[in-house]
Amino acid sequence: MSTESAQPVTAPVRPTERIVAIDILRGFALLGILIMNIQGFAMPAAAYANPTVYGDLTGANRWVWTLSHIFADQKFMTIFSLLFGAGIVLMSEKLDARGQRAWGLHYLRTFWLLVFGLGHAYLLWSGDILVAYALCGFWVYWLRRLRPRWQMALGIFVVSIPALILLTTSLTMQFTPPEMLKELRADWQPASETIAAEVASYRGGWLTQMDARVPRSAEFQTVGLLFWGLWRAGGLMLMGMALYRWGVLTGSRSRSFYGGMVILGLAIGLPVVSWGVVQNFANNWTMEFSKFGPGAQPNYWGSLFVSAAYIGLLMLFARTRALSWLQNALAAVGRTALSNYLLQTVLATAIFYGHGLGLFGSVERVGQIGIVAAIWAVQLVVSPLWLRYYRFGPFEWLWRSLSYWRFQPMRARMIAPAPS
């Protein structure tokens, strides 16, 4: 790699070229994702989708799970996926404006994101989302120049595919071979021996954890992506492209527009998601109802509306001068989102896995939220401090250096002055 400090012909955008509203929204989404991911760090994998599998689900713990599900589950992942699609268009537009070819850089960036994701999934945590984003990035890129209304329509169609798969599975379950049904039920409601083995694996050393992490990662990156992840994330990326081009994600629409997003999003999304919670508990979280049947649909669709409300709220927030310290901190987290995403994994696995404190399976949901708040505090403080001295987060720097095949100037004072 070259070590030139001058601005290369093809180079990352300067801090002054960034859209602050997008950075704030990305930072908000990155922090919010941890509300759900903490369950994957702290508890057996099956408990993420089926809360009756493990841990206390009464009193305060039930309230924590319920509120997390209503306000966080799939909501922040939705925003992050929308922003990923917007980012593809944003980078393409900037490079096109400079007269440079965007596709080569896009595919290099996407390749290295895939490498990071595979390392993250198999070496640290099976709940990685970077692999799914990279694989989606390979194909949605070619649709970046569709008219926004077609991007939105196609995105909605693609997002609907997992819901249709679940519906079809539910309607045809009576024809499923008994052995396959047995395996599906064992995955949804694992036996106590299976749970105990997973807990023992993650409380063990790093190599011992591989017994649980590797097969779970492989399952998520095959079956999970084929039937859910690629469609959900890819469709949302297409929708994000349209929303960016319509000015929704950049804070360019009117206050009344964003206010309408907040009101309609919450008025539709919260009742739908809440109804799903009530129905799933009423039906005892059976696989037939909650995984494949009607219980799987409310949050899948309702989360889109709640996410829209969050976007509207954050766009309104970004247009005010209120809590400027928080806006700056969120924007800093958003500018270093990849590093902060990986930092969440490093901190959480150090707390829950055997190479650290080994608390896996022993912290109830209330305690998990306390850990989330502590990690948020670290990231909101460290991120703006880091960006006082450095141009990128550490993994953003590595990603860009590999993508441009030259060492990027890291210290903030090394940034070349903008041309007049």
C-alpha positions in Angstrom: 0.0 0.0 0.0 1.1 3.6 -0.6 1.6 5.9 2.3 0.9 9.2 0.6 -0.7 11.7 2.9 -2.0 13.9 0.1 -5.6 13.5 -0.9 -5.7 10.7 -3.5 -7.5 11.0 -6.8 -10.1 8.5 -5.5 -10.6 9.1 -1.7 -13.2 8.9 1.1 -15.5 11.9 1.6 -14.2 14.7 3.8 -15.9 15.3 7.2 -17.3 18.6 5.7 -19.0 16.6 2.9 -20.9 14.4 5.3 -24.7 14.7 5.8 -25.0 15.2 9.6 -28.6 14.0 9.8 -27.6 10.6 8.3 -24.7 10.3 10.8 -27.1 11.1 13.7 -29.6 8.6 12.5 -26.9 5.9 12.0 -25.5 6.5 15.5 -29.0 6.2 17.0 -29.6 2.9 15.1 -26.2 1.5 16.1 -26.9 2.1 19.7 -30.5 0.8 19.5 -29.4 -2.5 17.9 -27.6 -3.4 21.1 -30.9 -3.6 23.0 -31.7 -6.7 21.0 -28.2 -8.0 20.4 -27.5 -8.1 24.1 -29.9 -11.1 24.3 -27.8 -12.9 21.8 -24.6 -12.2 23.7 -26.0 -13.1 27.1 -28.4 -16.0 26.5 -28.8 -19.2 24.4 -29.6 -18.4 20.8 -33.1 -19.8 20.9 -34.1 -17.3 23.5 -33.8 -14.4 21.1 -36.9 -15.5 19.1 -38.6 -17.5 21.8 -38.4 -15.7 25.2 -39.8 -18.7 27.0 -36.7 -20.8 26.3 -34.5 -19.4 28.9 -34.4 -17.0 31.9 -37.0 -15.5 34.1 -40.0 -14.0 32.2 -42.0 -12.5 35.1 -42.2 -9.1 36.7 -39.5 -6.6 35.6 -37.9 -9.2 33.3 -41.1 -9.6 31.4 -41.5 -5.8 31.1 -37.9 -5.5 29.8 -38.5 -8.2 27.2 -41.9 -6.7 26.2 -40.7 -3.1 25.8 -37.5 -4.3 24.0 -39.6 -6.3 21.6 -42.1 -3.5 20.9 -39.7 -0.6 20.6 -36.5 -2.3 19.4 -36.8 -5.7 17.8 -36.2 -5.3 14.0 -36.7 -1.5 14.3 -33.1 -0.5 14.5 -31.9 -3.2 12.1 -34.5 -1.7 9.7 -33.1 1.8 10.0 -29.5 0.5 9.6 -30.5 -1.4 6.4 -32.2 1.6 4.9 -29.1 3.7 5.6 -26.9 1.1 4.0 -28.9 1.3 0.8 -28.8 5.1 1.0 -25.0 5.0 1.5 -24.6 3.0 -1.8 -26.4 5.8 -3.7 -24.6 8.6 -1.9 -21.2 7.2 -2.6 -22.1 6.4 -6.2 -23.3 10.0 -6.7 -20.2 11.5 -5.2 -17.9 9.5 -7.4 -20.0 10.0 -10.5 -19.8 13.8 -9.8 -16.0 13.5 -9.8 -16.0 11.6 -13.1 -14.8 8.4 -11.4 -16.1 4.8 -11.8 -18.0 3.8 -8.7 -18.6 0.1 -9.3 -15.0 -1.0 -8.7 -14.7 0.8 -5.4 -18.1 -0.5 -4.3 -17.2 -4.1 -4.9 -13.9 -3.7 -3.2 -15.6 -2.2 -0.2 -18.2 -4.9 -0.2 -15.7 -7.7 -0.5 -13.7 -6.4 2.5 -17.0 -5.9 4.5 -17.7 -9.6 3.8 -14.2 -10.6 5.1 -14.8 -8.5 8.2 -18.2 -10.1 8.7 -16.9 -13.7 8.3 -14.2 -13.0 10.8 -16.6 -11.4 13.2 -19.1 -14.3 12.9 -16.7 -17.2 13.3 -14.2 -15.7 15.6 -16.3 -13.6 17.9 -20.1 -13.8 17.6 -22.6 -15.8 15.5 -25.1 -12.9 15.4 -23.1 -11.0 12.8 -25.1 -8.9 10.3 -22.1 -7.7 8.2 -22.1 -10.8 6.0 -25.8 -10.3 5.1 -25.2 -6.7 4.3 -22.2 -7.5 2.1 -24.1 -10.2 0.2 -27.0 -7.8 -0.4 -24.6 -5.1 -1.4 -23.4 -7.2 -4.2 -26.8 -7.2 -6.0 -28.7 -4.2 -4.9 -25.9 -1.9 -6.3 -27.1 -2.6 -9.8 -30.5 -1.2 -9.0 -29.3 2.1 -7.6 -30.3 4.0 -10.7 -33.9 2.8 -10.9 -36.5 5.5 -10.4 -37.2 5.9 -6.7 -40.8 4.7 -7.0 -39.6 1.5 -8.6 -36.9 1.0 -6.0 -39.6 1.5 -3.3 -42.0 -0.9 -5.0 -39.4 -3.5 -5.6 -38.1 -3.1 -2.1 -41.5 -3.7 -0.5 -41.9 -6.8 -2.7 -38.5 -8.2 -1.7 -39.2 -7.5 2.0 -42.5 -9.4 1.7 -40.7 -12.6 0.6 -39.8 -13.9 4.1 -43.3 -13.2 5.3 -44.7 -15.2 2.4 -42.3 -18.0 3.1 -43.5 -18.2 6.7 -47.1 -18.1 5.6 -46.6 -20.8 3.1 -44.8 -22.9 5.6 -47.6 -22.5 8.1 -50.3 -23.5 5.6 -48.4 -26.6 4.4 -47.0 -27.7 7.8 -49.4 -30.7 7.9 -47.5 -32.1 5.0 -44.1 -31.7 6.6 -42.3 -35.0 7.3 -42.4 -35.9 11.0 -38.6 -36.0 11.4 -38.3 -32.5 9.9 -41.0 -31.3 12.3 -39.1 -32.8 15.2 -35.9 -30.9 14.2 -37.8 -27.7 13.8 -39.4 -28.0 17.2 -36.0 -28.9 18.8 -34.6 -25.7 17.3 -37.5 -23.6 18.5 -37.7 -25.1 22.0 -34.3 -26.8 22.7 -34.0 -29.6 25.2 -32.5 -28.7 28.6 -29.4 -30.8 27.6 -28.9 -28.7 24.5 -29.2 -25.5 26.4 -26.8 -26.7 29.0 -24.2 -27.6 26.3 -24.5 -24.1 24.8 -24.1 -22.4 28.1 -21.0 -24.6 28.9 -19.5 -23.8 25.5 -19.7 -20.0 25.9 -18.5 -20.1 29.5 -15.5 -22.0 28.3 -12.4 -20.6 26.6 -12.3 -19.2 23.1 -11.6 -22.5 21.4 -14.4 -24.2 23.4 -16.8 -21.5 22.2 -16.3 -22.7 18.6 -18.4 -25.8 19.3 -21.5 -23.5 19.6 -20.4 -20.5 17.5 -19.3 -22.1 14.2 -22.5 -24.2 13.6 -24.7 -21.4 14.6 -22.9 -19.0 12.3 -23.0 -21.4 9.4 -26.8 -22.0 9.9 -27.5 -18.2 10.0 -25.4 -17.6 6.9 -27.1 -20.4 4.9 -30.7 -21.2 6.0 -31.1 -17.9 7.8 -30.0 -15.7 4.9 -31.7 -17.8 2.3 -35.1 -17.7 4.0 -34.9 -14.3 5.8 -31.8 -12.2 5.9 -31.1 -11.6 2.3 -34.7 -10.6 1.5 -35.3 -8.5 4.5 -32.0 -6.6 4.4 -31.9 -6.4 0.6 -35.4 -5.1 0.3 -34.8 -2.5 2.9 -31.7 -1.3 1.1 -33.7 -0.7 -2.0 -36.3 1.2 0.0 -33.4 3.2 1.6 -32.2 4.2 -1.8 -35.6 5.6 -2.7 -36.0 7.4 0.7 -32.5 9.0 0.3 -33.3 10.2 -3.2 -36.6 11.6 -2.0 -34.7 13.5 0.7 -36.4 11.7 3.6 -33.1 10.4 5.1 -31.2 13.7 4.7 -33.5 15.9 6.7 -34.6 17.7 3.5 -38.4 17.3 3.9 -40.7 19.6 5.8 -41.3 19.5 9.5 -44.9 18.5 8.8 -43.8 15.6 6.7 -41.6 14.3 9.5 -44.2 15.0 12.1 -46.6 12.9 10.0 -44.1 10.1 9.9 -43.9 10.1 13.7 -47.6 10.2 14.2 -48.6 7.6 11.6 -45.7 5.4 12.3 -46.5 5.1 16.0 -50.3 5.0 15.5 -50.0 2.0 13.2 -46.8 0.3 14.3 -47.2 0.2 18.1 -50.7 -1.3 18.1 -49.8 -3.9 15.5 -46.6 -5.0 17.3 -48.3 -5.0 20.7 -51.2 -7.1 19.4 -48.6 -9.7 18.3 -47.1 -9.8 21.8 -50.5 -10.5 23.3 -51.3 -13.2 20.8 -48.0 -15.0 21.1 -48.3 -15.2 24.9 -52.0 -16.2 24.6 -50.8 -19.1 22.3 -48.0 -20.1 24.6 -45.3 -19.3 22.0 -45.8 -22.5 20.1 -43.7 -23.0 17.0 -46.8 -23.4 14.8 -48.2 -20.0 15.9 -45.2 -17.9 16.9 -42.5 -18.9 14.5 -44.4 -19.8 11.3 -48.0 -18.8 11.9 -49.8 -15.5 12.6 -47.6 -14.6 15.6 -44.6 -14.0 13.3 -46.3 -11.4 11.1 -47.2 -8.4 13.4 -43.7 -7.4 14.4 -42.3 -8.2 10.9 -44.6 -5.6 9.4 -45.2 -3.3 12.4 -41.5 -2.7 12.8 -41.4 -0.9 9.5 -43.9 1.7 10.8 -42.2 2.1 14.1 -38.9 2.6 12.3 -40.5 5.2 10.1 -41.6 7.0 13.3 -38.0 6.9 14.6 -36.6 8.3 11.4 -39.1 11.2 11.5 -38.3 11.9 15.1 -34.6 11.9 14.5 -34.9 14.1 11.5 -36.8 16.7 13.5 -34.3 16.4 16.3 -31.4 16.9 13.9 -33.0 20.2 12.7 -33.0 21.7 16.1 -30.2 23.0 18.3 -31.5 21.1 21.3 -29.1 18.8 23.1 -26.3 19.7 20.8 -23.9 17.5 22.8 -26.1 14.5 22.2 -26.4 15.3 18.5 -22.6 15.5 18.3 -22.2 12.3 20.2 -24.7 10.4 18.1 -23.1 11.7 14.9 -19.7 10.6 16.1 -21.1 7.1 16.8 -22.6 7.1 13.3 -19.3 8.2 11.7 -17.6 5.3 13.4 -20.4 2.8 13.1 -18.4 -0.2 12.0 -15.8 0.2 14.8 -18.6 0.7 17.3 -20.5 -2.3 16.1 -17.4 -4.4 16.6 -16.7 -2.7 19.9 -20.1 -3.8 21.2 -19.1 -7.4 20.4 -15.7 -7.1 22.0 -17.2 -5.6 25.2 -20.2 -7.9 25.4 -18.3 -11.1 24.8 -15.7 -10.0 27.4 -18.5 -9.8 29.9 -20.5 -12.9 28.9 -18.0 -15.4 27.4 -15.4 -17.5 29.1 -12.4 -15.7 27.8 -13.7 -12.8 30.0 -16.0 -12.8 33.0 -18.0 -15.8 31.8 -21.4 -14.5 32.8 -23.2 -16.2 29.8 -26.6 -17.4 30.9 -26.5 -15.9 34.3 -27.6 -12.3 33.8 -31.3 -11.7 33.7 -33.0 -9.3 31.2 -33.0 -6.4 33.7 -29.3 -6.7 34.2 -28.7 -6.9 30.5 -30.3 -3.5 30.0 -28.0 -2.1 32.6 -25.0 -3.4 30.6 -26.5 -1.9 27.4 -26.6 1.5 29.1 -23.0 1.2 30.3 -21.8 0.3 26.8 -23.8 3.2 25.3 -22.1 5.6 27.8 -18.7 4.4 26.7 -19.5 4.8 23.0 -21.1 8.2 23.4 -18.1 9.5 25.3 -15.3 7.8 23.4 -16.5 8.3 19.8 -16.5 12.1 19.8 -13.2 12.1 21.7 -11.7 9.8 19.1 -12.8 12.0 16.2 -11.1 15.0 17.7 -7.8 13.5 16.9 -8.5 10.9 14.1 -10.3 11.2 10.8 -11.9 7.7 11.0 -12.7 5.0 13.5 -10.0 2.3 13.5 -12.0 -0.2 11.4 -13.3 2.5 9.1 -9.6 3.4 8.5 -8.7 -0.2 7.8 -11.7 -0.7 5.5 -11.0 2.4 3.5 -7.3 1.7 3.3 -7.9 -1.8 1.9 -10.6 -0.5 -0.4 -8.5 2.3 -1.9 -5.4 0.2 -1.6 -3.4 3.0 0.1 -3.0 4.0 3.7 -5.5 6.8 4.4 -4.5 9.8 6.4 -5.6 8.9 9.9 -4.9 11.9 12.1 -7.4 14.8 11.7 -4.6 17.3 11.2 -3.5 15.3 8.1 -6.6 16.0 6.1 -5.7 18.1 3.0 -7.5 21.5 2.8 -10.6 21.6 0.7 -10.1 23.3 -2.6 -11.5 26.8 -2.8 
